[in-house]
């Protein structure tokens, strides 16, 4: 279990985290910091482990995890995506923050790893089910947003029904338009009445054969410096389906 990320920290707690007796004789902060007491696990990010150089500070051990792994395995977390919302959300902007290190996602820190965000939209039973995504904020202040242009590298599937993420096939480039059964880029309000709001967004067109599908959307690869992701979206429509979110970690 990692050490605290703030506040008081004791040398005995550091010893315990390092896997030695908390009262190990002759322990010193210098010995704990430079690897003399136990080899420092460099799978921790630089900000979460001591640098080994004087002056040695207790705060250098904030969030240190002696059992930290080298990073998550490649794959989709979770394969089905986790529900962000379901049903009619009205015309209010939905803001949802996700912790990728939570057990419901990757289950460990993704900092230092590379991967791609993905969505699965389970469309509703009729045409009033045009979901919209406005932005994804990651790494504190990096943003996929303002989808009025520049959607290069963002991909969608089309009229799919698979419940499990497939990384290798079925993907096409997102384009501006209103094509049924896929994610599109649109400036303005979707054409169907009673669904969607006026926005520059990526949106799903649910008319006709777009009903009752599971259609996927994914973004270009990024390298993570934070586990926190914030999603802004709209889910307006009386037949609105379910928006799910996940992350694919690269090998």
PyMOL commands that set and color helices and strands:
alter all, ss='L'
color gray80, all
select helices_A, chain A and resi 11-18+29-34+46-48+58-61+208-210
alter helices_A, ss='H'
color red, helices_A
select strands_A, chain A and resi 75-86+90-99+114-122+132-138+142-144+155-156+172-173+183-188+199-204+214-218+222-223+228-235+242-249
alter strands_A, ss='S'
color yellow, strands_A
deselect
rebuild
show_as cartoon
